[in-house]
């Protein structure tokens, strides 16, 4: 009895069909840790906590800086969904 095994090795990930990965537009960013997309969905970024924009002094300035950096970072990213689920954000560095 002879068994034959074959395997397929891909050097690059297989492309995702366009229909499964619609792009989302960013409507606004609340403080530095919550994003509102153009479809109205809200995502709370995890892994850090931003102060609120209405905080006074250095906390408010820190929130404004976090919002600026997250906005800059998100504008470079593309977000997709798969079977109705939004894909997670791996890392945000502020």
PyMOL Python script that loads the backbone (N, CA, C, O; Angstrom):
from pymol import cmd

cmd.read_pdbstr("""\
ATOM      1  N   UNK A   1       0.853  -1.168   0.000  1.00  0.00           N
ATOM      2  CA  UNK A   1       0.000   0.000   0.000  1.00  0.00           C
ATOM      3  C   UNK A   1       0.900   1.233   0.000  1.00  0.00           C
ATOM      4  O   UNK A   1       1.826   1.346   0.803  1.00  0.00           O
ATOM      5  N   UNK A   2       0.616   2.126  -0.891  1.00  0.00           N
ATOM      6  CA  UNK A   2       1.390   3.353  -1.000  1.00  0.00           C
ATOM      7  C   UNK A   2       0.482   4.541  -0.727  1.00  0.00           C
ATOM      8  O   UNK A   2      -0.606   4.645  -1.293  1.00  0.00           O
ATOM      9  N   UNK A   3       0.933   5.438   0.144  1.00  0.00           N
ATOM     10  CA  UNK A   3       0.182   6.668   0.425  1.00  0.00           C
ATOM     11  C   UNK A   3       0.928   7.838  -0.179  1.00  0.00           C
ATOM     12  O   UNK A   3       2.149   7.942  -0.059  1.00  0.00           O
ATOM     13  N   UNK A   4       0.206   8.691  -0.809  1.00  0.00           N
ATOM     14  CA  UNK A   4       0.812   9.888  -1.391  1.00  0.00           C
ATOM     15  C   UNK A   4       0.211  11.107  -0.714  1.00  0.00           C
ATOM     16  O   UNK A   4      -1.008  11.215  -0.575  1.00  0.00           O
ATOM     17  N   UNK A   5       1.061  12.008  -0.300  1.00  0.00           N
ATOM     18  CA  UNK A   5       0.605  13.246   0.325  1.00  0.00           C
ATOM     19  C   UNK A   5       1.042  14.414  -0.542  1.00  0.00           C
ATOM     20  O   UNK A   5       2.161  14.444  -1.056  1.00  0.00           O
ATOM     21  N   UNK A   6       0.175  15.337  -0.689  1.00  0.00           N
ATOM     22  CA  UNK A   6       0.547  16.548  -1.417  1.00  0.00           C
ATOM     23  C   UNK A   6       0.203  17.745  -0.553  1.00  0.00           C
ATOM     24  O   UNK A   6      -0.710  17.698   0.270  1.00  0.00           O
ATOM     25  N   UNK A   7       0.926  18.780  -0.750  1.00  0.00           N
ATOM     26  CA  UNK A   7       0.637  20.004  -0.002  1.00  0.00           C
ATOM     27  C   UNK A   7       0.818  21.195  -0.916  1.00  0.00           C
ATOM     28  O   UNK A   7       1.581  21.161  -1.882  1.00  0.00           O
ATOM     29  N   UNK A   8       0.103  22.233  -0.588  1.00  0.00           N
ATOM     30  CA  UNK A   8       0.199  23.478  -1.338  1.00  0.00           C
ATOM     31  C   UNK A   8       0.807  24.512  -0.407  1.00  0.00           C
ATOM     32  O   UNK A   8       0.318  24.728   0.702  1.00  0.00           O
ATOM     33  N   UNK A   9       1.849  25.133  -0.853  1.00  0.00           N
ATOM     34  CA  UNK A   9       2.509  26.160  -0.051  1.00  0.00           C
ATOM     35  C   UNK A   9       2.384  27.479  -0.795  1.00  0.00           C
ATOM     36  O   UNK A   9       2.779  27.588  -1.956  1.00  0.00           O
ATOM     37  N   UNK A  10       1.834  28.473  -0.121  1.00  0.00           N
ATOM     38  CA  UNK A  10       1.685  29.803  -0.718  1.00  0.00           C
ATOM     39  C   UNK A  10       2.681  30.741  -0.046  1.00  0.00           C
ATOM     40  O   UNK A  10       2.761  30.806   1.180  1.00  0.00           O
ATOM     41  N   UNK A  11       3.420  31.448  -0.847  1.00  0.00           N
ATOM     42  CA  UNK A  11       4.366  32.417  -0.298  1.00  0.00           C
ATOM     43  C   UNK A  11       3.656  33.688   0.138  1.00  0.00           C
ATOM     44  O   UNK A  11       4.116  34.380   1.046  1.00  0.00           O
ATOM     45  N   UNK A  12       2.545  33.994  -0.502  1.00  0.00           N
ATOM     46  CA  UNK A  12       1.780  35.192  -0.174  1.00  0.00           C
ATOM     47  C   UNK A  12       0.369  34.780   0.210  1.00  0.00           C
ATOM     48  O   UNK A  12      -0.124  33.756  -0.264  1.00  0.00           O
ATOM     49  N   UNK A  13      -0.297  35.569   1.069  1.00  0.00           N
ATOM     50  CA  UNK A  13      -1.669  35.232   1.423  1.00  0.00           C
ATOM     51  C   UNK A  13      -2.580  35.309   0.205  1.00  0.00           C
ATOM     52  O   UNK A  13      -2.373  36.122  -0.696  1.00  0.00           O
ATOM     53  N   UNK A  14      -3.579  34.458   0.199  1.00  0.00           N
ATOM     54  CA  UNK A  14      -4.541  34.475  -0.904  1.00  0.00           C
ATOM     55  C   UNK A  14      -5.356  35.757  -0.828  1.00  0.00           C
ATOM     56  O   UNK A  14      -5.702  36.197   0.269  1.00  0.00           O
ATOM     57  N   UNK A  15      -5.671  36.364  -1.958  1.00  0.00           N
ATOM     58  CA  UNK A  15      -6.449  37.604  -1.931  1.00  0.00           C
ATOM     59  C   UNK A  15      -7.881  37.347  -1.475  1.00  0.00           C
ATOM     60  O   UNK A  15      -8.451  36.289  -1.744  1.00  0.00           O
ATOM     61  N   UNK A  16      -8.449  38.321  -0.786  1.00  0.00           N
ATOM     62  CA  UNK A  16      -9.832  38.239  -0.339  1.00  0.00           C
ATOM     63  C   UNK A  16     -10.735  38.761  -1.441  1.00  0.00           C
ATOM     64  O   UNK A  16     -10.450  39.807  -2.025  1.00  0.00           O
ATOM     65  N   UNK A  17     -11.824  38.052  -1.740  1.00  0.00           N
ATOM     66  CA  UNK A  17     -12.747  38.557  -2.758  1.00  0.00           C
ATOM     67  C   UNK A  17     -13.285  39.927  -2.368  1.00  0.00           C
ATOM     68  O   UNK A  17     -13.572  40.176  -1.197  1.00  0.00           O
ATOM     69  N   UNK A  18     -13.420  40.806  -3.342  1.00  0.00           N
ATOM     70  CA  UNK A  18     -13.879  42.179  -3.079  1.00  0.00           C
ATOM     71  C   UNK A  18     -15.218  42.206  -2.358  1.00  0.00           C
ATOM     72  O   UNK A  18     -15.426  43.058  -1.493  1.00  0.00           O
ATOM     73  N   UNK A  19     -16.125  41.308  -2.685  1.00  0.00           N
ATOM     74  CA  UNK A  19     -17.451  41.308  -2.084  1.00  0.00           C
ATOM     75  C   UNK A  19     -17.446  41.061  -0.587  1.00  0.00           C
ATOM     76  O   UNK A  19     -18.397  41.437   0.096  1.00  0.00           O
ATOM     77  N   UNK A  20     -16.402  40.438  -0.060  1.00  0.00           N
ATOM     78  CA  UNK A  20     -16.336  40.159   1.370  1.00  0.00           C
ATOM     79  C   UNK A  20     -15.643  41.256   2.158  1.00  0.00           C
ATOM     80  O   UNK A  20     -15.661  41.232   3.389  1.00  0.00           O
ATOM     81  N   UNK A  21     -15.043  42.204   1.487  1.00  0.00           N
ATOM     82  CA  UNK A  21     -14.245  43.220   2.176  1.00  0.00           C
ATOM     83  C   UNK A  21     -14.597  44.639   1.751  1.00  0.00           C
ATOM     84  O   UNK A  21     -13.765  45.327   1.159  1.00  0.00           O
ATOM     85  N   UNK A  22     -15.819  45.090   2.043  1.00  0.00           N
ATOM     86  CA  UNK A  22     -16.130  46.480   1.704  1.00  0.00           C
ATOM     87  C   UNK A  22     -15.319  47.428   2.574  1.00  0.00           C
ATOM     88  O   UNK A  22     -15.052  47.133   3.739  1.00  0.00           O
ATOM     89  N   UNK A  23     -14.930  48.560   2.012  1.00  0.00           N
ATOM     90  CA  UNK A  23     -14.180  49.543   2.788  1.00  0.00           C
ATOM     91  C   UNK A  23     -15.140  50.396   3.604  1.00  0.00           C
ATOM     92  O   UNK A  23     -16.275  50.640   3.194  1.00  0.00           O
ATOM     93  N   UNK A  24     -14.671  50.845   4.761  1.00  0.00           N
ATOM     94  CA  UNK A  24     -15.445  51.725   5.622  1.00  0.00           C
ATOM     95  C   UNK A  24     -14.808  53.099   5.605  1.00  0.00           C
ATOM     96  O   UNK A  24     -13.583  53.222   5.619  1.00  0.00           O
ATOM     97  N   UNK A  25     -15.638  54.137   5.574  1.00  0.00           N
ATOM     98  CA  UNK A  25     -15.138  55.494   5.707  1.00  0.00           C
ATOM     99  C   UNK A  25     -15.239  55.920   7.162  1.00  0.00           C
ATOM    100  O   UNK A  25     -16.142  55.491   7.880  1.00  0.00           O
ATOM    101  N   UNK A  26     -14.323  56.751   7.591  1.00  0.00           N
ATOM    102  CA  UNK A  26     -14.336  57.240   8.965  1.00  0.00           C
ATOM    103  C   UNK A  26     -15.124  58.533   9.006  1.00  0.00           C
ATOM    104  O   UNK A  26     -14.784  59.497   8.319  1.00  0.00           O
ATOM    105  N   UNK A  27     -16.185  58.558   9.815  1.00  0.00           N
ATOM    106  CA  UNK A  27     -17.012  59.746   9.958  1.00  0.00           C
ATOM    107  C   UNK A  27     -16.368  60.719  10.935  1.00  0.00           C
ATOM    108  O   UNK A  27     -16.221  61.902  10.631  1.00  0.00           O
ATOM    109  N   UNK A  28     -15.979  60.215  12.125  1.00  0.00           N
ATOM    110  CA  UNK A  28     -15.313  61.070  13.112  1.00  0.00           C
ATOM    111  C   UNK A  28     -14.639  60.221  14.168  1.00  0.00           C
ATOM    112  O   UNK A  28     -14.892  59.022  14.283  1.00  0.00           O
ATOM    113  N   UNK A  29     -13.785  60.859  14.929  1.00  0.00           N
ATOM    114  CA  UNK A  29     -13.100  60.208  16.038  1.00  0.00           C
ATOM    115  C   UNK A  29     -13.453  60.967  17.304  1.00  0.00           C
ATOM    116  O   UNK A  29     -13.296  62.185  17.380  1.00  0.00           O
ATOM    117  N   UNK A  30     -13.932  60.229  18.297  1.00  0.00           N
ATOM    118  CA  UNK A  30     -14.319  60.822  19.576  1.00  0.00           C
ATOM    119  C   UNK A  30     -13.145  60.635  20.523  1.00  0.00           C
ATOM    120  O   UNK A  30     -12.687  59.512  20.735  1.00  0.00           O
ATOM    121  N   UNK A  31     -12.663  61.717  21.087  1.00  0.00           N
ATOM    122  CA  UNK A  31     -11.467  61.677  21.924  1.00  0.00           C
ATOM    123  C   UNK A  31     -10.368  60.972  21.125  1.00  0.00           C
ATOM    124  O   UNK A  31     -10.202  61.265  19.941  1.00  0.00           O
ATOM    125  N   UNK A  32      -9.628  60.069  21.724  1.00  0.00           N
ATOM    126  CA  UNK A  32      -8.591  59.374  20.983  1.00  0.00           C
ATOM    127  C   UNK A  32      -8.818  57.887  20.916  1.00  0.00           C
ATOM    128  O   UNK A  32      -7.978  57.153  20.396  1.00  0.00           O
ATOM    129  N   UNK A  33      -9.971  57.417  21.446  1.00  0.00           N
ATOM    130  CA  UNK A  33     -10.127  55.970  21.536  1.00  0.00           C
ATOM    131  C   UNK A  33     -11.459  55.427  21.024  1.00  0.00           C
ATOM    132  O   UNK A  33     -11.735  54.240  21.203  1.00  0.00           O
ATOM    133  N   UNK A  34     -12.284  56.244  20.401  1.00  0.00           N
ATOM    134  CA  UNK A  34     -13.543  55.778  19.826  1.00  0.00           C
ATOM    135  C   UNK A  34     -13.680  56.333  18.418  1.00  0.00           C
ATOM    136  O   UNK A  34     -13.500  57.529  18.186  1.00  0.00           O
ATOM    137  N   UNK A  35     -14.003  55.441  17.475  1.00  0.00           N
ATOM    138  CA  UNK A  35     -14.116  55.812  16.067  1.00  0.00           C
ATOM    139  C   UNK A  35     -15.551  55.575  15.622  1.00  0.00           C
ATOM    140  O   UNK A  35     -16.140  54.544  15.945  1.00  0.00           O
ATOM    141  N   UNK A  36     -16.121  56.531  14.875  1.00  0.00           N
ATOM    142  CA  UNK A  36     -17.449  56.378  14.288  1.00  0.00           C
ATOM    143  C   UNK A  36     -17.263  56.279  12.781  1.00  0.00           C
ATOM    144  O   UNK A  36     -16.706  57.182  12.157  1.00  0.00           O
ATOM    145  N   UNK A  37     -17.736  55.170  12.194  1.00  0.00           N
ATOM    146  CA  UNK A  37     -17.629  54.975  10.754  1.00  0.00           C
ATOM    147  C   UNK A  37     -18.822  55.587  10.050  1.00  0.00           C
ATOM    148  O   UNK A  37     -19.817  55.933  10.687  1.00  0.00           O
ATOM    149  N   UNK A  38     -18.724  55.722   8.722  1.00  0.00           N
ATOM    150  CA  UNK A  38     -19.779  56.392   7.970  1.00  0.00           C
ATOM    151  C   UNK A  38     -21.095  55.626   7.972  1.00  0.00           C
ATOM    152  O   UNK A  38     -22.130  56.203   7.639  1.00  0.00           O
ATOM    153  N   UNK A  39     -21.092  54.350   8.334  1.00  0.00           N
ATOM    154  CA  UNK A  39     -22.348  53.602   8.429  1.00  0.00           C
ATOM    155  C   UNK A  39     -22.981  53.734   9.817  1.00  0.00           C
ATOM    156  O   UNK A  39     -24.008  53.114  10.090  1.00  0.00           O
ATOM    157  N   UNK A  40     -22.369  54.543  10.698  1.00  0.00           N
ATOM    158  CA  UNK A  40     -22.900  54.776  12.035  1.00  0.00           C
ATOM    159  C   UNK A  40     -22.347  53.849  13.105  1.00  0.00           C
ATOM    160  O   UNK A  40     -22.577  54.081  14.292  1.00  0.00           O
ATOM    161  N   UNK A  41     -21.625  52.808  12.715  1.00  0.00           N
ATOM    162  CA  UNK A  41     -21.072  51.892  13.718  1.00  0.00           C
ATOM    163  C   UNK A  41     -19.950  52.585  14.487  1.00  0.00           C
ATOM    164  O   UNK A  41     -19.207  53.399  13.939  1.00  0.00           O
ATOM    165  N   UNK A  42     -19.848  52.241  15.769  1.00  0.00           N
ATOM    166  CA  UNK A  42     -18.834  52.830  16.649  1.00  0.00           C
ATOM    167  C   UNK A  42     -17.904  51.729  17.122  1.00  0.00           C
ATOM    168  O   UNK A  42     -18.353  50.649  17.507  1.00  0.00           O
ATOM    169  N   UNK A  43     -16.616  52.002  17.091  1.00  0.00           N
ATOM    170  CA  UNK A  43     -15.610  51.045  17.534  1.00  0.00           C
ATOM    171  C   UNK A  43     -14.802  51.693  18.649  1.00  0.00           C
ATOM    172  O   UNK A  43     -14.300  52.806  18.491  1.00  0.00           O
ATOM    173  N   UNK A  44     -14.678  51.002  19.769  1.00  0.00           N
ATOM    174  CA  UNK A  44     -13.831  51.464  20.879  1.00  0.00           C
ATOM    175  C   UNK A  44     -12.494  50.770  20.718  1.00  0.00           C
ATOM    176  O   UNK A  44     -12.418  49.544  20.797  1.00  0.00           O
ATOM    177  N   UNK A  45     -11.437  51.540  20.493  1.00  0.00           N
ATOM    178  CA  UNK A  45     -10.102  50.983  20.345  1.00  0.00           C
ATOM    179  C   UNK A  45      -9.630  50.479  21.702  1.00  0.00           C
ATOM    180  O   UNK A  45      -9.782  51.169  22.711  1.00  0.00           O
ATOM    181  N   UNK A  46      -9.066  49.292  21.729  1.00  0.00           N
ATOM    182  CA  UNK A  46      -8.623  48.708  22.991  1.00  0.00           C
ATOM    183  C   UNK A  46      -7.106  48.756  23.101  1.00  0.00           C
ATOM    184  O   UNK A  46      -6.402  48.989  22.119  1.00  0.00           O
ATOM    185  N   UNK A  47      -6.633  48.537  24.277  1.00  0.00           N
ATOM    186  CA  UNK A  47      -5.195  48.508  24.503  1.00  0.00           C
ATOM    187  C   UNK A  47      -4.654  49.806  25.070  1.00  0.00           C
ATOM    188  O   UNK A  47      -3.486  49.873  25.454  1.00  0.00           O
ATOM    189  N   UNK A  48      -5.476  50.830  25.128  1.00  0.00           N
ATOM    190  CA  UNK A  48      -5.080  52.098  25.726  1.00  0.00           C
ATOM    191  C   UNK A  48      -6.345  52.857  26.097  1.00  0.00           C
ATOM    192  O   UNK A  48      -7.432  52.503  25.641  1.00  0.00           O
ATOM    193  N   UNK A  49      -6.222  53.883  26.907  1.00  0.00           N
ATOM    194  CA  UNK A  49      -7.355  54.713  27.284  1.00  0.00           C
ATOM    195  C   UNK A  49      -6.958  56.165  27.115  1.00  0.00           C
ATOM    196  O   UNK A  49      -5.940  56.610  27.644  1.00  0.00           O
ATOM    197  N   UNK A  50      -7.763  56.891  26.380  1.00  0.00           N
ATOM    198  CA  UNK A  50      -7.497  58.305  26.156  1.00  0.00           C
ATOM    199  C   UNK A  50      -8.311  59.135  27.144  1.00  0.00           C
ATOM    200  O   UNK A  50      -9.428  58.762  27.503  1.00  0.00           O
ATOM    201  N   UNK A  51      -7.755  60.248  27.578  1.00  0.00           N
ATOM    202  CA  UNK A  51      -8.533  61.193  28.370  1.00  0.00           C
ATOM    203  C   UNK A  51      -9.635  61.772  27.486  1.00  0.00           C
ATOM    204  O   UNK A  51      -9.606  61.624  26.264  1.00  0.00           O
ATOM    205  N   UNK A  52     -10.604  62.432  28.115  1.00  0.00           N
ATOM    206  CA  UNK A  52     -11.709  63.035  27.375  1.00  0.00           C
ATOM    207  C   UNK A  52     -11.313  64.427  26.889  1.00  0.00           C
ATOM    208  O   UNK A  52     -10.544  65.126  27.548  1.00  0.00           O
ATOM    209  N   UNK A  53     -11.845  64.822  25.731  1.00  0.00           N
ATOM    210  CA  UNK A  53     -11.516  66.139  25.175  1.00  0.00           C
ATOM    211  C   UNK A  53     -11.966  67.277  26.081  1.00  0.00           C
ATOM    212  O   UNK A  53     -11.354  68.345  26.087  1.00  0.00           O
ATOM    213  N   UNK A  54     -13.043  67.055  26.856  1.00  0.00           N
ATOM    214  CA  UNK A  54     -13.539  68.137  27.718  1.00  0.00           C
ATOM    215  C   UNK A  54     -12.817  68.199  29.063  1.00  0.00           C
ATOM    216  O   UNK A  54     -13.157  69.037  29.899  1.00  0.00           O
ATOM    217  N   UNK A  55     -11.817  67.322  29.293  1.00  0.00           N
ATOM    218  CA  UNK A  55     -10.989  67.427  30.502  1.00  0.00           C
ATOM    219  C   UNK A  55     -10.163  68.711  30.424  1.00  0.00           C
ATOM    220  O   UNK A  55      -9.815  69.166  29.335  1.00  0.00           O
ATOM    221  N   UNK A  56      -9.857  69.284  31.575  1.00  0.00           N
ATOM    222  CA  UNK A  56      -9.075  70.526  31.573  1.00  0.00           C
ATOM    223  C   UNK A  56      -7.584  70.231  31.687  1.00  0.00           C
ATOM    224  O   UNK A  56      -7.174  69.131  32.059  1.00  0.00           O
ATOM    225  N   UNK A  57      -6.793  71.238  31.359  1.00  0.00           N
ATOM    226  CA  UNK A  57      -5.342  71.155  31.533  1.00  0.00           C
ATOM    227  C   UNK A  57      -4.676  70.117  30.649  1.00  0.00           C
ATOM    228  O   UNK A  57      -5.060  69.915  29.497  1.00  0.00           O
ATOM    229  N   UNK A  58      -3.663  69.458  31.217  1.00  0.00           N
ATOM    230  CA  UNK A  58      -2.860  68.516  30.439  1.00  0.00           C
ATOM    231  C   UNK A  58      -3.662  67.304  29.975  1.00  0.00           C
ATOM    232  O   UNK A  58      -3.333  66.709  28.949  1.00  0.00           O
ATOM    233  N   UNK A  59      -4.722  66.923  30.719  1.00  0.00           N
ATOM    234  CA  UNK A  59      -5.534  65.777  30.296  1.00  0.00           C
ATOM    235  C   UNK A  59      -6.261  66.084  28.990  1.00  0.00           C
ATOM    236  O   UNK A  59      -6.310  65.244  28.091  1.00  0.00           O
ATOM    237  N   UNK A  60      -6.823  67.282  28.886  1.00  0.00           N
ATOM    238  CA  UNK A  60      -7.498  67.685  27.649  1.00  0.00           C
ATOM    239  C   UNK A  60      -6.526  67.783  26.486  1.00  0.00           C
ATOM    240  O   UNK A  60      -6.838  67.366  25.371  1.00  0.00           O
ATOM    241  N   UNK A  61      -5.342  68.337  26.747  1.00  0.00           N
ATOM    242  CA  UNK A  61      -4.315  68.426  25.689  1.00  0.00           C
ATOM    243  C   UNK A  61      -3.860  67.035  25.259  1.00  0.00           C
ATOM    244  O   UNK A  61      -3.606  66.792  24.079  1.00  0.00           O
ATOM    245  N   UNK A  62      -3.761  66.126  26.227  1.00  0.00           N
ATOM    246  CA  UNK A  62      -3.373  64.751  25.921  1.00  0.00           C
ATOM    247  C   UNK A  62      -4.435  64.067  25.055  1.00  0.00           C
ATOM    248  O   UNK A  62      -4.101  63.341  24.119  1.00  0.00           O
ATOM    249  N   UNK A  63      -5.708  64.298  25.367  1.00  0.00           N
ATOM    250  CA  UNK A  63      -6.798  63.724  24.566  1.00  0.00           C
ATOM    251  C   UNK A  63      -6.769  64.266  23.150  1.00  0.00           C
ATOM    252  O   UNK A  63      -6.982  63.521  22.193  1.00  0.00           O
ATOM    253  N   UNK A  64      -6.508  65.555  23.009  1.00  0.00           N
ATOM    254  CA  UNK A  64      -6.434  66.171  21.685  1.00  0.00           C
ATOM    255  C   UNK A  64      -5.276  65.581  20.878  1.00  0.00           C
ATOM    256  O   UNK A  64      -5.421  65.324  19.683  1.00  0.00           O
ATOM    257  N   UNK A  65      -4.142  65.368  21.518  1.00  0.00           N
ATOM    258  CA  UNK A  65      -2.984  64.762  20.850  1.00  0.00           C
ATOM    259  C   UNK A  65      -3.282  63.315  20.450  1.00  0.00           C
ATOM    260  O   UNK A  65      -2.918  62.889  19.354  1.00  0.00           O
ATOM    261  N   UNK A  66      -3.945  62.553  21.336  1.00  0.00           N
ATOM    262  CA  UNK A  66      -4.316  61.170  21.014  1.00  0.00           C
ATOM    263  C   UNK A  66      -5.275  61.137  19.834  1.00  0.00           C
ATOM    264  O   UNK A  66      -5.142  60.298  18.944  1.00  0.00           O
ATOM    265  N   UNK A  67      -6.247  62.057  19.827  1.00  0.00           N
ATOM    266  CA  UNK A  67      -7.198  62.116  18.713  1.00  0.00           C
ATOM    267  C   UNK A  67      -6.464  62.411  17.408  1.00  0.00           C
ATOM    268  O   UNK A  67      -6.759  61.797  16.383  1.00  0.00           O
ATOM    269  N   UNK A  68      -5.522  63.331  17.433  1.00  0.00           N
ATOM    270  CA  UNK A  68      -4.770  63.686  16.230  1.00  0.00           C
ATOM    271  C   UNK A  68      -3.970  62.489  15.713  1.00  0.00           C
ATOM    272  O   UNK A  68      -3.965  62.212  14.514  1.00  0.00           O
ATOM    273  N   UNK A  69      -3.299  61.786  16.619  1.00  0.00           N
ATOM    274  CA  UNK A  69      -2.472  60.651  16.209  1.00  0.00           C
ATOM    275  C   UNK A  69      -3.313  59.481  15.710  1.00  0.00           C
ATOM    276  O   UNK A  69      -2.958  58.835  14.724  1.00  0.00           O
ATOM    277  N   UNK A  70      -4.426  59.208  16.389  1.00  0.00           N
ATOM    278  CA  UNK A  70      -5.297  58.119  15.938  1.00  0.00           C
ATOM    279  C   UNK A  70      -5.904  58.462  14.584  1.00  0.00           C
ATOM    280  O   UNK A  70      -6.008  57.593  13.719  1.00  0.00           O
ATOM    281  N   UNK A  71      -6.306  59.714  14.389  1.00  0.00           N
ATOM    282  CA  UNK A  71      -6.840  60.134  13.092  1.00  0.00           C
ATOM    283  C   UNK A  71      -5.803  59.918  11.999  1.00  0.00           C
ATOM    284  O   UNK A  71      -6.112  59.365  10.944  1.00  0.00           O
ATOM    285  N   UNK A  72      -4.599  60.347  12.248  1.00  0.00           N
ATOM    286  CA  UNK A  72      -3.511  60.188  11.280  1.00  0.00           C
ATOM    287  C   UNK A  72      -3.275  58.705  10.966  1.00  0.00           C
ATOM    288  O   UNK A  72      -3.107  58.333   9.805  1.00  0.00           O
ATOM    289  N   UNK A  73      -3.263  57.872  11.995  1.00  0.00           N
ATOM    290  CA  UNK A  73      -3.037  56.433  11.816  1.00  0.00           C
ATOM    291  C   UNK A  73      -4.177  55.781  11.046  1.00  0.00           C
ATOM    292  O   UNK A  73      -3.945  54.994  10.128  1.00  0.00           O
ATOM    293  N   UNK A  74      -5.428  56.115  11.428  1.00  0.00           N
ATOM    294  CA  UNK A  74      -6.576  55.487  10.782  1.00  0.00           C
ATOM    295  C   UNK A  74      -6.711  55.884   9.322  1.00  0.00           C
ATOM    296  O   UNK A  74      -7.176  55.086   8.508  1.00  0.00           O
ATOM    297  N   UNK A  75      -6.318  57.090   8.980  1.00  0.00           N
ATOM    298  CA  UNK A  75      -6.421  57.517   7.587  1.00  0.00           C
ATOM    299  C   UNK A  75      -5.501  56.704   6.685  1.00  0.00           C
ATOM    300  O   UNK A  75      -5.716  56.652   5.474  1.00  0.00           O
ATOM    301  N   UNK A  76      -4.495  56.079   7.247  1.00  0.00           N
ATOM    302  CA  UNK A  76      -3.577  55.242   6.473  1.00  0.00           C
ATOM    303  C   UNK A  76      -4.065  53.800   6.374  1.00  0.00           C
ATOM    304  O   UNK A  76      -3.549  53.037   5.557  1.00  0.00           O
ATOM    305  N   UNK A  77      -5.044  53.410   7.184  1.00  0.00           N
ATOM    306  CA  UNK A  77      -5.515  52.027   7.255  1.00  0.00           C
ATOM    307  C   UNK A  77      -6.764  51.828   6.418  1.00  0.00           C
ATOM    308  O   UNK A  77      -7.496  52.773   6.126  1.00  0.00           O
ATOM    309  N   UNK A  78      -6.993  50.578   6.037  1.00  0.00           N
ATOM    310  CA  UNK A  78      -8.241  50.183   5.390  1.00  0.00           C
ATOM    311  C   UNK A  78      -8.890  49.148   6.288  1.00  0.00           C
ATOM    312  O   UNK A  78      -8.238  48.205   6.737  1.00  0.00           O
ATOM    313  N   UNK A  79     -10.182  49.328   6.550  1.00  0.00           N
ATOM    314  CA  UNK A  79     -10.912  48.410   7.405  1.00  0.00           C
ATOM    315  C   UNK A  79     -11.884  47.622   6.564  1.00  0.00           C
ATOM    316  O   UNK A  79     -12.457  48.144   5.607  1.00  0.00           O
ATOM    317  N   UNK A  80     -12.068  46.397   6.909  1.00  0.00           N
ATOM    318  CA  UNK A  80     -12.929  45.522   6.134  1.00  0.00           C
ATOM    319  C   UNK A  80     -13.826  44.735   7.074  1.00  0.00           C
ATOM    320  O   UNK A  80     -13.598  44.683   8.283  1.00  0.00           O
ATOM    321  N   UNK A  81     -14.840  44.130   6.499  1.00  0.00           N
ATOM    322  CA  UNK A  81     -15.671  43.222   7.271  1.00  0.00           C
ATOM    323  C   UNK A  81     -15.661  41.875   6.565  1.00  0.00           C
ATOM    324  O   UNK A  81     -15.407  41.778   5.364  1.00  0.00           O
ATOM    325  N   UNK A  82     -15.938  40.861   7.330  1.00  0.00           N
ATOM    326  CA  UNK A  82     -15.984  39.510   6.790  1.00  0.00           C
ATOM    327  C   UNK A  82     -17.224  38.841   7.354  1.00  0.00           C
ATOM    328  O   UNK A  82     -17.321  38.624   8.562  1.00  0.00           O
ATOM    329  N   UNK A  83     -18.164  38.515   6.493  1.00  0.00           N
ATOM    330  CA  UNK A  83     -19.415  37.877   6.911  1.00  0.00           C
ATOM    331  C   UNK A  83     -20.130  38.691   7.980  1.00  0.00           C
ATOM    332  O   UNK A  83     -20.655  38.136   8.945  1.00  0.00           O
ATOM    333  N   UNK A  84     -20.147  40.002   7.807  1.00  0.00           N
ATOM    334  CA  UNK A  84     -20.864  40.880   8.718  1.00  0.00           C
ATOM    335  C   UNK A  84     -20.128  41.238   9.992  1.00  0.00           C
ATOM    336  O   UNK A  84     -20.658  41.979  10.821  1.00  0.00           O
ATOM    337  N   UNK A  85     -18.908  40.724  10.167  1.00  0.00           N
ATOM    338  CA  UNK A  85     -18.131  41.029  11.374  1.00  0.00           C
ATOM    339  C   UNK A  85     -17.015  41.991  11.018  1.00  0.00           C
ATOM    340  O   UNK A  85     -16.315  41.802  10.023  1.00  0.00           O
ATOM    341  N   UNK A  86     -16.852  43.015  11.826  1.00  0.00           N
ATOM    342  CA  UNK A  86     -15.762  43.950  11.582  1.00  0.00           C
ATOM    343  C   UNK A  86     -14.463  43.349  12.081  1.00  0.00           C
ATOM    344  O   UNK A  86     -14.406  42.769  13.166  1.00  0.00           O
ATOM    345  N   UNK A  87     -13.431  43.493  11.283  1.00  0.00           N
ATOM    346  CA  UNK A  87     -12.137  42.941  11.646  1.00  0.00           C
ATOM    347  C   UNK A  87     -11.472  43.826  12.690  1.00  0.00           C
ATOM    348  O   UNK A  87     -11.671  45.040  12.697  1.00  0.00           O
ATOM    349  N   UNK A  88     -10.693  43.226  13.561  1.00  0.00           N
ATOM    350  CA  UNK A  88     -10.109  43.962  14.681  1.00  0.00           C
ATOM    351  C   UNK A  88      -8.905  44.787  14.254  1.00  0.00           C
ATOM    352  O   UNK A  88      -8.308  44.556  13.203  1.00  0.00           O
ATOM    353  N   UNK A  89      -8.571  45.736  15.082  1.00  0.00           N
ATOM    354  CA  UNK A  89      -7.388  46.554  14.885  1.00  0.00           C
ATOM    355  C   UNK A  89      -6.291  45.939  15.735  1.00  0.00           C
ATOM    356  O   UNK A  89      -6.479  45.737  16.935  1.00  0.00           O
ATOM    357  N   UNK A  90      -5.166  45.642  15.141  1.00  0.00           N
ATOM    358  CA  UNK A  90      -4.106  44.943  15.858  1.00  0.00           C
ATOM    359  C   UNK A  90      -3.365  45.814  16.850  1.00  0.00           C
ATOM    360  O   UNK A  90      -3.094  45.371  17.966  1.00  0.00           O
ATOM    361  N   UNK A  91      -3.025  47.052  16.474  1.00  0.00           N
ATOM    362  CA  UNK A  91      -2.179  47.846  17.357  1.00  0.00           C
ATOM    363  C   UNK A  91      -2.353  49.328  17.055  1.00  0.00           C
ATOM    364  O   UNK A  91      -2.416  49.733  15.894  1.00  0.00           O
ATOM    365  N   UNK A  92      -2.429  50.115  18.086  1.00  0.00           N
ATOM    366  CA  UNK A  92      -2.429  51.565  17.959  1.00  0.00           C
ATOM    367  C   UNK A  92      -1.338  52.080  18.878  1.00  0.00           C
ATOM    368  O   UNK A  92      -1.297  51.720  20.055  1.00  0.00           O
ATOM    369  N   UNK A  93      -0.461  52.909  18.360  1.00  0.00           N
ATOM    370  CA  UNK A  93       0.608  53.481  19.175  1.00  0.00           C
ATOM    371  C   UNK A  93       0.422  54.982  19.211  1.00  0.00           C
ATOM    372  O   UNK A  93       0.426  55.640  18.170  1.00  0.00           O
ATOM    373  N   UNK A  94       0.259  55.525  20.400  1.00  0.00           N
ATOM    374  CA  UNK A  94       0.091  56.974  20.555  1.00  0.00           C
ATOM    375  C   UNK A  94       1.248  57.531  21.346  1.00  0.00           C
ATOM    376  O   UNK A  94       1.305  58.736  21.593  1.00  0.00           O
TER     377      UNK A  94
END
""", "prot")
cmd.dss("prot")
cmd.show_as("cartoon", "prot")
cmd.util.cbc("prot")
cmd.orient("prot")
